[in-house]
Amino acid sequence: MDRDIFLFEKMGEIYDNKISFMIESLDNQLKINMLEAQYKVVTESGTKEDFEYLYMEAQEETKQKKKGIFNGIIEWVKKIKDRLVDFFTKKKIEKRIKEMPDKFEVDESYNKKFSFFKKFHEWLVRPINLIKAKNYKGLVNDLISKGSGIVAACCGIVLVGQHVYMNKDKFKESADWILKYFKTDCDTLIKLLQIDDSDSGIMKFLKQMVGFINKMVTQSLDWIMNIAFHVVKGPAAVTDKLMYSAYRDYRDQKGEYERRYDREREKGKLGKDDVDWGMQHLYRPNRIPKEEWNK
């Protein structure tokens, strides 16, 4: 993983743990305040009105602290958005795409991973609409059954070793989609986080939603880096670790192949075109036919 993306991921984990600690501390403090209120009313022979006053006071103190937590989550979302935009600028993605071949090979798992970026964006619409309507009943089930499942499935995708062609224009379109729609998701969440709501459940849910976005943005930036900067110019390009492994195999086998070729050539069985094809063929994992090289 690229260093900047790794740091981005760790930044998200720090915010996630920090905000989780703040929410847990707030909930515990509210419980303590309520117990102290009950104790005070009983020991001082207070009335029901006294307890209600202490209860409201504890709730107001909690509400002010919740605003601080919401502000912390907003800061986290803003950092995700800023890092997303900075990534495209710092890594000079548009410039890099122009330098790439018009057509290249990628592991077929890359197409599958991108489909999960779109699924996540589509899923996000439902909880956002529920929060806007302050209809919180369906949030937990929706989160568990769909949101967390999409994120887990996306993060769990591994290379399969089968390769397909990718078009440069298609890759640019996908990269532009990632920048546009994840920025939109961040802006929408920032607006949602500015709501004035004392419900602890919604605060925890929003924190989880931001955690999901942090993971999906990390996955998407890693996806772009793997394709944009691991593509070797030319028709034999592949974009994953299999390429490097194949090159090593090719290098190790080259000497033996050349010796074998010399023996066959002495017998008049091979020409130069044959050996050129053979050497290329050694490091092409999906064994693309010779006639397909220049397509």
VEXBAZA-85239 format. One record per residue: residue in three letters; x, y, z of N, C-alpha, C, CB in turn. Coordinates in steps of 0.1 Angstrom, whole numbers, padded with zeros to 4 digits, always signed. Each point is the difference from the previous one (the first is absolute). Glycine has a CB too. Layout:
REM residues N
AlaXYZXYZXYZXYZ...
//
This chain:
REM residues 295
Met+0008-0012+0000-0008+0012+0000+0009+0012+0000-0019-0012+0012Asp+0015+0022-0019+0007+0013-0001+0001+0006+0014-0008+0004-0024Arg+0019+0003+0027+0002+0006+0013-0011+0010+0004+0025-0003-0004Asp-0029+0012-0005-0010+0010+0003-0013-0007+0003+0012+0017-0015Ile-0015-0027+0007-0013-0007+0002+0000-0007+0014-0003-0003-0025Phe+0015-0003+0028+0002-0007+0013-0003+0010+0012+0017-0016-0011Leu-0011+0028+0009-0001+0010+0011-0015+0005+0001+0024+0007-0004Phe-0030-0006-0008-0014+0004+0000-0009-0011+0007+0004+0012-0022Glu-0001-0024+0020-0007-0011+0007+0002+0001+0015+0002-0015-0020Lys+0010+0017+0024+0004+0001+0014-0007+0012+0007+0022-0012-0004Met-0022+0023-0003-0007+0012+0005-0015-0003+0003+0016+0015-0014Gly-0022-0023+0005-0014-0004+0002-0002-0008+0013-0003+0001-0025Glu+0013-0010+0027-0001-0009+0011+0002+0008+0013+0009-0019-0013Ile-0001+0029+0013+0002+0008+0012-0013+0008+0003+0025+0002-0006Tyr-0031+0004-0004-0012+0007+0002-0011-0009+0005+0006+0017-0018Asp-0007-0029+0012-0010-0009+0003+0001-0004+0015+0000-0009-0023Asn+0012+0006+0028+0002-0004+0014-0002+0012+0009+0016-0018-0008Lys-0012+0029+0004-0001+0012+0008-0015+0004+0003+0023+0008-0009Ile-0031-0009-0002-0014+0004+0001-0008-0011+0007+0002+0013-0021Ser+0002-0025+0019-0006-0011+0008+0002+0001+0015+0003-0015-0020Phe+0009+0019+0023+0003+0002+0014-0008+0012+0006+0023-0009-0004Met-0025+0020-0004-0007+0011+0005-0015-0003+0002+0016+0015-0013Ile-0022-0023+0003-0014-0004+0001-0002-0009+0013-0002+0002-0025Glu+0011-0012+0026-0001-0009+0012+0002+0008+0013+0009-0019-0014Ser+0000+0028+0015+0002+0008+0012-0013+0009+0003+0025+0000-0005Leu-0031+0005-0006-0012+0008+0002-0011-0008+0005+0007+0015-0018Asp-0009-0027+0013-0011-0008+0004+0002-0004+0015-0003-0009-0023Asn+0016+0006+0027+0003-0004+0013-0002+0012+0010+0016-0017-0009Gln-0012+0029+0004-0002+0011+0009-0015+0003+0002+0022+0009-0009Leu-0030-0011-0001-0014+0003+0002-0006-0010+0010-0002+0008-0024Lys+0006-0021+0023-0004-0010+0010+0003+0005+0014+0002-0019-0017Ile+0011+0023+0019+0005+0005+0013-0008+0012+0005+0023-0009-0006Asn-0026+0018-0003-0008+0012+0004-0014-0004+0005+0014+0014-0017Met-0020-0023+0010-0013-0005+0004+0000-0007+0013-0006-0002-0024Leu+0016-0006+0026+0001-0007+0014+0002+0010+0011+0009-0020-0012Glu-0001+0030+0009+0003+0011+0010-0013+0008+0003+0024+0001-0007Ala-0032+0001-0004-0012+0008+0002-0010-0008+0009+0004+0011-0022Gln-0005-0024+0020-0009-0008+0008+0005-0001+0014-0005-0013-0020Tyr+0018+0012+0022+0006-0001+0013-0003+0013+0008+0018-0016-0008Lys-0016+0028+0001-0001+0013+0006-0015+0002+0005+0019+0009-0014Val-0028-0013+0005-0014+0002+0003-0004-0008+0012-0005+0004-0024Val+0009-0016+0025-0004-0009+0011+0007+0004+0013-0003-0019-0016Thr+0016+0022+0016+0007+0004+0012-0005+0014+0005+0020-0014-0007Glu-0024+0022-0001-0004+0014+0004-0015+0001+0000+0021+0009-0009Ser-0028-0020+0009-0015+0000+0000-0006+0009-0010+0001-0005+0024Gly+0005+0005-0036-0005+0008-0011-0013-0005-0006+0023+0006-0005Thr-0029+0003-0003-0013-0003-0007+0002-0005-0014-0011+0017+0014Lys+0000-0021-0020+0001-0004-0014+0004+0011-0009-0018-0016+0004Glu+0014+0028+0000+0005+0012-0008+0015+0002+0001-0023+0010+0004Asp+0028-0013+0008+0015+0001+0001+0007-0009-0009-0003+0007+0024Phe-0002-0020-0024+0006-0010-0009+0000+0004-0015-0006-0018+0017Glu-0006+0023-0021-0002+0004-0014+0010+0012-0003-0025-0007+0001Tyr+0027+0016+0008+0009+0011-0002+0014-0005-0002-0014+0015+0013Leu+0018-0024-0004+0014-0006-0001+0001-0008-0013+0002-0001+0025Tyr-0013-0006-0029+0001-0008-0012+0001+0009-0012-0015-0017+0010Met+0008+0028-0011+0001+0009-0011+0014+0007-0001-0025+0004+0002Glu+0030-0001+0010+0014+0005+0001+0010-0009-0006-0007+0013+0020Ala+0006-0026-0017+0009-0010-0005-0001-0002-0015-0001-0012+0022Gln-0012+0013-0027-0002-0002-0014+0006+0012-0008-0021-0013+0005Glu+0019+0025+0001+0006+0012-0007+0015-0001+0000-0020+0014+0008Glu+0026-0018+0003+0015-0001+0000+0004-0011-0011+0001+0006+0025Thr-0008-0017-0026+0003-0010-0010-0002+0005-0014-0007-0017+0016Lys-0003+0025-0018-0003+0006-0013+0011+0009-0005-0024-0001+0005Gln+0030+0009+0004+0011+0008-0004+0012-0008-0004-0009+0018+0016Lys+0012-0029-0008+0011-0008-0003-0002-0008-0014+0004-0002+0025Lys-0016-0001-0028-0003-0007-0012+0003+0009-0012-0018-0013+0011Lys+0016+0026-0010+0003+0009-0010+0015+0000-0003-0019+0015+0006Gly+0027-0017+0004+0014-0001-0002+0004-0013-0007+0004+0013+0021Ile-0012-0024-0019+0003-0012-0007-0004+0001-0014-0004-0013+0021Phe-0008+0019-0024-0004+0002-0014+0010+0009-0007-0024-0002+0007Asn+0030+0012-0001+0010+0008-0006+0012-0008-0003-0008+0020+0012Gly+0012-0030-0003+0011-0008-0003-0002-0009-0012+0005+0000+0025Ile-0017-0005-0026-0003-0009-0012+0000+0009-0013-0014-0016+0015Ile+0009+0028-0014+0000+0009-0012+0014+0002-0004-0021+0011+0008Glu+0030-0008+0002+0014+0002-0004+0006-0012-0007+0002+0015+0020Trp-0006-0027-0015+0005-0013-0007-0005+0000-0014+0000-0012+0022Val-0013+0015-0025-0005-0001-0013+0007+0010-0009-0022-0007+0009Lys+0025+0019-0004+0007+0010-0008+0014-0004-0004-0014+0018+0012Lys+0020-0025-0002+0014-0005-0003-0001-0011-0011+0007+0005+0024Ile-0017-0013-0024-0002-0011-0010-0001+0007-0014-0011-0016+0017Lys+0002+0026-0017-0002+0007-0013+0013+0007-0005-0024+0004+0007Asp+0030+0003+0002+0013+0007-0003+0010-0009-0005-0005+0017+0017Arg+0007-0029-0011+0010-0010-0004-0003-0005-0013+0004-0006+0024Leu-0017+0004-0027-0005-0006-0013+0004+0010-0011-0019-0012+0011Val+0016+0025-0009+0003+0010-0010+0015+0001-0002-0021+0012+0005Asp+0029-0011+0006+0014+0001+0000+0007-0011-0007-0001+0013+0021Phe-0005-0025-0020+0006-0012-0006+0001+0002-0015-0009-0015+0019Phe-0002+0019-0025+0000+0002-0015+0009+0011-0004-0024-0007+0000Thr+0026+0017+0008+0010+0011-0003+0014-0005+0002-0017+0017+0006Lys+0020-0022+0006+0013-0004+0004+0006-0011-0009-0005+0007+0023Lys-0003-0017-0026+0004-0011-0008+0000+0003-0015-0008-0015+0018Lys+0002+0027-0022-0001+0004-0014-0007-0011-0008+0021+0014+0003Ile-0033-0018+0002-0007-0011-0006-0003+0002-0015-0010-0005+0023Glu+0005+0017-0026-0004+0003-0014+0012-0001-0009-0018+0015+0008Lys+0030-0009-0004+0012-0001-0007+0004-0014-0003+0007+0022+0009Arg-0008-0030+0002+0004-0014-0001-0009-0008-0010+0009+0001+0024Ile-0022+0002-0023-0009-0007-0009+0003+0003-0015-0018+0001+0018Lys+0022+0011-0021+0004+0003-0014+0012-0008-0004-0009+0023+0003Glu+0018-0026+0006+0012-0007-0003-0002-0015-0002+0013+0017+0012Met-0024-0022-0008-0003-0015+0000-0004-0004-0014-0008+0001+0024Pro+0011-0014-0027-0004-0006-0013-0016+0001-0001+0021-0015-0001Asp-0025+0015-0012-0015+0001-0002-0007-0013+0005+0004+0015-0020Lys+0003-0026+0020-0006-0012+0004+0010-0008+0008-0015+0000-0020Phe+0011-0006+0031+0010-0008+0008-0008-0010+0008+0015+0020+0002Glu-0008-0029+0004-0006-0011+0007+0000+0003+0015+0008-0016-0017Val-0019+0011+0024-0001+0001+0014-0006-0014+0005-0003+0026+0000Asp+0006-0029+0013-0006-0011+0006-0015+0002+0000+0020-0005+0014Glu-0028-0005-0017-0014+0002-0002-0007+0004+0014+0000-0017-0019Ser+0007+0015+0030-0006+0004+0013-0001+0015+0001+0010-0020+0010Tyr-0002+0028-0018-0001+0014+0001-0014+0005-0005+0024+0002-0004Asn-0030-0008-0006-0013+0004-0004-0011-0003+0011+0007-0005-0024Lys-0005-0006+0031-0009-0004+0010+0001+0010+0012+0002-0024-0007Lys+0010+0028+0010+0002+0009+0011-0007+0014-0003+0022-0011+0006Phe-0020+0015-0018-0007+0013-0004-0015-0001+0001+0019+0005-0015Ser-0025-0016+0012-0014-0002+0001-0005+0002+0015+0000-0016-0020Phe+0009+0013+0029-0004+0002+0014+0000+0014+0004+0009-0022+0005Phe+0000+0030-0011+0000+0015+0003-0014+0005-0004+0025+0002-0004Lys-0030-0006-0007-0013+0005-0005-0012-0005+0009+0009+0001-0023Lys-0007-0014+0027-0011-0006+0009+0000+0008+0013+0003-0023-0010Phe+0009+0027+0015+0000+0007+0013-0007+0013-0001+0021-0012+0006His-0018+0019-0017-0006+0014-0002-0015-0002-0001+0021+0008-0012Glu-0026-0018+0005-0014-0002-0002-0006-0003+0014+0003-0008-0024Trp+0004+0000+0032-0005-0004+0013-0002+0012+0009+0011-0022-0002Leu-0001+0032+0001+0001+0011+0009-0013+0009-0001+0025-0001-0002Val-0031+0000-0010-0012+0009-0002-0011-0003+0010+0006+0001-0024Arg-0008-0014+0027-0011-0004+0009+0002+0005+0015-0003-0020-0014Pro+0014+0017+0021+0001+0006+0013+0001+0015+0001+0012-0021+0005Ile-0007+0027-0016+0000+0015+0000-0015+0005+0000+0022+0000-0013Asn-0030-0006+0005-0014+0004-0001-0008-0003+0013+0001-0004-0025Leu+0003-0007+0032-0006-0003+0012+0004+0010+0011+0000-0024-0006Ile+0012+0028+0006+0005+0010+0010-0007+0014-0003+0022-0012+0002Lys-0023+0016-0015-0006+0012-0003-0015+0001+0005+0015+0002-0020Ala-0021-0014+0019-0014-0001+0004-0001-0003+0015-0006-0008-0022Lys+0017+0007+0029+0001-0004+0014-0008-0013+0003+0002+0025+0006Asn-0001-0034-0015-0006-0013+0001+0011-0010+0003-0020+0006-0016Tyr+0023-0008+0029+0012-0007+0003-0002-0015+0002+0008+0020+0011Lys-0021-0025-0012-0003-0014+0003+0007-0009-0009-0022+0007+0008Gly+0023-0004-0021+0006-0009-0010+0015+0001-0001-0021+0001-0012Leu+0027+0008+0019+0015+0002-0002+0008-0012+0004-0004+0024+0004Val+0002-0029+0008+0009-0011+0005-0001-0012-0010-0003+0008+0024Asn-0009-0013-0027-0001-0011-0009+0007+0003-0014-0021-0007+0012Asp+0018+0019-0017+0006+0003-0013+0015+0000+0001-0021+0014-0005Leu+0026-0009+0016+0015+0001+0002+0006-0014+0000-0003+0022+0012Ile-0003-0030-0004+0006-0014+0002-0001-0008-0012-0006+0001+0024Ser-0006-0001-0030-0003-0009-0011+0006+0004-0014-0020-0006+0012Lys+0022+0019-0013+0005+0005-0014+0013+0008+0001-0024+0001-0007Gly+0024+0009+0015+0012+0009+0000+0013-0007+0004-0015+0018+0005Ser+0014-0024+0006+0013-0007+0005+0003-0012-0009-0005+0007+0023Gly-0005-0013-0029+0003-0011-0009+0007+0004-0013-0020-0011+0009Ile+0016+0023-0014+0006+0005-0012+0014+0003+0002-0022+0009-0007Val+0025-0002+0019+0014+0004+0003+0009-0012+0002-0009+0021+0011Ala+0003-0031-0003+0008-0012+0002+0003-0007-0012-0010-0002+0022Ala+0000+0001-0031+0002-0008-0013+0011+0007-0009-0024-0008+0001Cys+0023+0022-0001+0010+0007-0008+0014-0001+0005-0018+0016-0005Cys+0019-0015+0018+0014-0001+0006+0005-0015-0001-0006+0019+0016Gly-0003-0028-0018+0005-0014+0000+0003-0005-0014-0014-0004+0020Ile+0013+0012-0030+0003-0005-0014+0015-0002-0001-0021+0013-0009Val+0024-0024+0003+0014-0003-0003+0003-0002-0015+0002-0011+0024Leu+0010+0011-0028+0004-0003-0014-0003-0014-0003+0018+0017+0001Val-0023-0019-0013-0004-0013-0005+0009-0006-0010-0023+0006+0005Gly+0032+0002-0011+0010-0005-0009-0005-0001-0014+0009-0012+0018Gln-0022+0016-0021-0005+0000-0013-0001+0015-0005-0013-0021+0004His+0017+0023-0016+0001+0014-0005-0009+0003-0011+0023-0001+0006Val-0028+0014-0006-0009+0005-0010+0006+0014-0005-0020-0012+0010Tyr+0016+0016-0022+0004+0013-0005-0008+0011+0007+0007-0011-0022Met+0000+0022+0024-0006+0012+0005+0003+0012-0009+0001-0008+0024Asn-0010+0016-0028+0001+0011-0008+0004+0012+0008-0017-0009-0017Lys+0027+0017+0012+0005+0012+0007-0012+0010+0003+0023-0003-0011Asp-0031+0005+0001-0012+0009+0002-0009-0005+0010+0002+0007-0024Lys-0004-0020+0025-0009-0006+0010+0006+0002+0014-0008-0017-0017Phe+0021+0016+0018+0007+0001+0013-0001+0015+0004+0016-0018-0005Lys-0015+0027-0004-0001+0015+0004-0014+0003+0004+0018+0006-0017Glu-0028-0012+0010-0014+0002+0004-0002-0005+0014-0007-0002-0024Ser+0013-0010+0028-0002-0006+0013+0007+0009+0011-0001-0023-0011Ala+0013+0028+0008+0007+0008+0009-0008+0013+0003+0022-0010-0008Asp-0027+0016-0003-0008+0012+0001-0013-0002+0009+0009+0008-0022Trp-0015-0020+0020-0012-0004+0008+0004+0000+0014-0009-0014-0019Ile+0020+0007+0023+0004-0001+0014+0002+0014+0006+0011-0021-0005Leu-0005+0030-0002+0002+0014+0006-0013+0007+0001+0023+0001-0011Lys-0031-0002+0001-0013+0008+0001-0009-0005+0010+0002+0004-0024Tyr-0005-0017+0025-0010-0005+0008+0004-0002+0015-0009-0012-0020Phe+0021+0009+0022+0004-0001+0014+0001+0014+0006+0013-0021-0004Lys-0009+0031-0004-0001+0014+0005-0014+0004+0003+0020+0006-0014Thr-0030-0010+0006-0014+0003+0002-0004-0007+0013-0004+0002-0025Asp+0008-0015+0027-0004-0007+0012+0005+0008+0013+0000-0022-0013Cys+0012+0026+0012+0006+0008+0011-0008+0013+0003+0023-0010-0005Asp-0026+0017-0005-0008+0012+0001-0013-0002+0007+0012+0010-0020Thr-0019-0021+0015-0013-0004+0006+0001-0003+0015-0007-0009-0023Leu+0018+0001+0026+0001-0004+0014+0003+0012+0009+0009-0022-0007Ile-0001+0032+0002+0003+0012+0008-0013+0007+0003+0022+0002-0011Lys-0031-0001+0001-0013+0007+0003-0008-0008+0010+0000+0009-0023Leu+0000-0023+0022-0007-0008+0010+0005+0002+0014-0005-0016-0018Leu+0018+0017+0019+0006+0001+0013-0002+0014+0007+0017-0016-0008Gln-0023+0025+0001-0003+0013+0006-0014+0000+0006+0015+0011-0017Ile-0022-0023+0017-0013-0001+0006+0001+0002+0015-0008-0015-0019Asp-0003+0020+0025+0000+0002+0014-0009-0012+0006+0003+0026-0002Asp+0003-0036+0006-0007-0012+0004+0007-0006+0013-0008-0004-0024Ser+0000+0001+0034+0005-0006+0012+0001-0015+0000-0009+0020+0012Asp+0005-0026-0023-0001-0015+0000+0014-0006-0001-0023+0002-0011Ser+0027-0010+0021+0013-0006+0000+0002-0009-0012+0001+0003+0025Gly-0012-0010-0028+0001-0010-0011+0004+0006-0013-0017-0014+0012Ile+0011+0025-0015+0003+0007-0013+0015+0004-0001-0024+0007-0002Met+0029-0002+0014+0014+0004+0000+0009-0012-0002-0006+0018+0016Lys+0004-0029-0010+0008-0012-0002-0001-0005-0015-0003-0006+0024Phe-0010+0007-0029-0002-0004-0014+0008+0008-0010-0023-0009+0007Leu+0022+0022-0005+0007+0010-0009+0015-0003+0001-0018+0017+0003Lys+0023-0020+0009+0014-0003+0001+0004-0012-0008+0000+0010+0023Gln-0009-0020-0022+0003-0012-0008+0000+0002-0015-0010-0013+0019Met+0000+0022-0023-0001+0003-0014+0013+0007-0005-0025+0002+0002Val+0030+0007+0006+0013+0007-0004+0011-0010+0000-0008+0021+0010Gly+0008-0031-0001+0011-0010+0000-0001-0008-0013-0001-0001+0025Phe-0011-0002-0029-0002-0008-0013+0006+0008-0012-0021-0011+0010Ile+0017+0024-0010+0005+0008-0011+0015+0001+0000-0021+0014+0001Asn+0027-0013+0011+0015+0000+0001+0006-0012-0006-0002+0014+0021Lys-0004-0026-0018+0005-0012-0006-0002-0001-0015-0004-0011+0022Met-0007+0015-0026-0003-0001-0015+0009+0010-0008-0024-0007+0005Val+0026+0019+0001+0009+0010-0007+0014-0006-0001-0015+0020+0008Thr+0019-0026+0003+0014-0006+0001+0001-0011-0011+0002+0005+0025Gln-0012-0013-0026+0000-0011-0010+0000+0006-0014-0013-0015+0016Ser+0005+0025-0018-0001+0006-0014+0013+0007-0004-0024+0003+0004Leu+0031+0004+0005+0013+0006-0003+0011-0011-0003-0007+0020+0014Asp+0006-0031-0006+0010-0011-0002-0003-0006-0014+0001-0004+0025Trp-0014+0003-0028-0004-0005-0013+0006+0008-0012-0021-0009+0010Ile+0020+0022-0008+0005+0009-0011+0015-0001-0001-0019+0016+0004Met+0026-0016+0008+0015-0001+0000+0004-0013-0007+0001+0014+0021Asn-0007-0025-0017+0004-0013-0006+0000+0000-0015-0008-0011+0021Ile-0003+0017-0026-0001+0000-0015+0009+0011-0006-0024-0009+0002Ala+0023+0021+0003+0007+0011-0007+0015+0000+0001-0020+0013+0006Phe+0025-0019+0005+0015+0000+0001+0007-0013-0001-0004+0020+0014His-0004-0031-0016+0006-0013-0001-0002-0005-0014-0004-0005+0024Val-0001+0013-0033-0002-0004-0014+0013+0002-0007-0025+0006+0000Val+0030-0016-0007+0012+0001-0009-0005+0003-0014+0014-0015+0015Lys-0008+0025-0021-0004+0003-0014+0002-0011-0009+0006+0024+0004Gly-0016-0026-0013+0001-0011-0009-0011-0010+0001+0025+0003+0000Pro-0027-0012-0009-0011-0009+0000+0001-0011+0011-0002+0004-0024Ala+0015-0006+0029+0001-0011+0010-0002+0005+0014+0016-0011-0016Ala-0021+0023+0018-0001+0006+0013-0010-0007+0009+0007+0022-0010Val-0004-0024+0022-0010-0005+0010+0003+0009+0012-0001-0024-0009Thr-0009+0024+0018+0000+0010+0011+0000-0005+0014-0011+0014-0016Asp+0018-0026+0018-0001-0005+0014+0013-0007+0003-0025-0002-0001Lys+0026-0004+0012+0013-0007+0004+0003-0012-0009-0004+0008+0024Leu-0006-0013-0030+0003-0011-0009+0010+0004-0011-0023-0010+0005Met+0022+0023-0009+0009+0005-0010+0015-0002+0004-0018+0016-0008Tyr+0020-0011+0020+0014+0000+0005+0005-0014+0002-0004+0022+0011Ser-0005-0031-0006+0004-0014+0001+0003-0006-0013-0014-0002+0020Ala+0006+0006-0030+0002-0006-0014+0013+0005-0006-0025-0001-0003Tyr+0028+0014+0006+0013+0005-0005+0012-0007+0006-0011+0022-0003Arg+0010-0025+0016+0011-0008+0006+0001-0013-0006-0004+0012+0021Asp-0008-0019-0023+0001-0013-0007+0006+0001-0014-0020-0007+0014Tyr+0016+0018-0021+0005+0002-0013+0015+0001+0000-0022+0011-0007Arg+0027-0002+0016+0014+0002+0001+0008-0012+0003-0005+0023+0008Asp+0000-0031+0001+0006-0013+0004+0000-0010-0011-0006+0004+0024Gln-0005-0004-0032-0001-0010-0010+0007+0004-0013-0021-0007+0010Lys+0024+0020-0011+0005+0005-0013+0013-0007-0005-0011+0022+0006Gly+0020-0023+0004+0013-0007-0003-0003-0014-0006+0012+0014+0017Glu-0020-0021-0010-0003-0014-0004-0007+0000-0013-0001-0007+0024Tyr-0008+0016-0027-0007+0001-0012+0009+0003-0012-0020+0007+0013Glu+0030+0002-0011+0009+0004-0010+0009-0012-0004-0001+0024+0008Arg+0005-0031+0002+0008-0012-0003-0008-0010-0008+0014+0003+0022Arg-0026-0005-0018-0008-0010-0007-0003+0005-0014-0011-0007+0021Tyr+0009+0020-0023-0002+0006-0013+0012-0002-0009-0015+0017+0010Asp+0027-0015-0004+0012-0002-0008+0001-0014-0005+0012+0017+0014Arg-0016-0027-0006+0001-0014-0004-0010-0002-0012+0007-0007+0024Glu-0019+0012-0022-0010-0002-0010+0003+0008-0013-0017-0003+0018Arg+0023+0015-0017+0004+0007-0012+0010-0007-0008-0006+0021+0012Glu+0016-0027-0005+0011-0008-0007-0006-0011-0008+0016+0006+0019Lys-0028-0011-0014-0006-0011-0007-0009+0006-0012+0000-0014+0021Gly-0001+0027-0022-0008+0007-0010-0015-0001+0002+0018-0006-0015Lys-0022+0005+0028-0014-0002+0003-0007+0014+0004+0005-0024+0007Leu+0003+0034-0003-0006+0012+0004+0006+0012-0007-0004-0010+0022Gly-0005+0021-0023+0005+0012-0006-0001+0011+0011-0007-0006-0023Lys+0012+0018+0020+0000+0011+0010-0014+0003+0005+0020+0010-0011Asp-0030-0009+0002-0014+0003+0005-0005-0010+0010-0004+0010-0022Asp+0008-0022+0021-0004-0011+0009+0005+0003+0014-0001-0017-0019Val+0014+0020+0020+0006+0002+0013-0005+0013+0006+0020-0013-0007Asp-0022+0023-0001-0006+0012+0006-0014-0002+0006+0013+0013-0017Trp-0021-0021+0010-0013-0003+0005+0001-0009+0013-0009+0001-0024Gly+0019-0010+0024+0001-0009+0011+0004+0008+0013+0007-0018-0016Met+0002+0027+0014+0005+0008+0012-0012+0009+0005+0024+0000-0009Gln-0031+0006+0000-0012+0007+0005-0010-0009+0007+0003+0016-0019His-0005-0027+0013-0010-0010+0005+0003-0004+0015-0004-0008-0024Leu+0017+0008+0027+0004-0005+0014-0006+0009+0011+0021-0009-0010Tyr-0022+0022+0008-0005+0008+0011-0014+0006-0003+0024+0005+0005Arg-0032-0012-0013-0014+0004-0002-0009-0009+0007+0006+0011-0022Pro-0010-0008+0034-0007-0010+0009-0013-0006-0006+0009+0012+0019Asn-0016-0004-0027-0012-0006-0006+0002-0005-0014-0013+0016+0014Arg+0025-0017-0019+0003-0006-0012-0007+0005-0012+0005-0021+0013Ile-0005+0034-0015-0007+0007-0011+0007-0004-0013-0007+0019+0015Pro-0001-0023-0025+0006-0004-0013+0008+0011-0006-0020-0016-0003Lys+0030+0012-0005+0009+0009-0007-0008+0010-0008+0018-0017+0000Glu-0028+0013-0007-0007+0010-0009-0008+0011+0008-0002-0019-0016Glu+0001+0017+0030-0007+0010+0008+0010+0010+0006-0017-0017+0005Trp+0030+0016-0007+0009+0009+0006-0003+0015-0002+0017-0018-0002Asn-0019+0021-0010-0001+0014-0004-0014+0006+0001+0020-0004-0015Lys-0029-0003+0020-0014+0005+0000-0002+0008+0013-0008-0020-0013
//
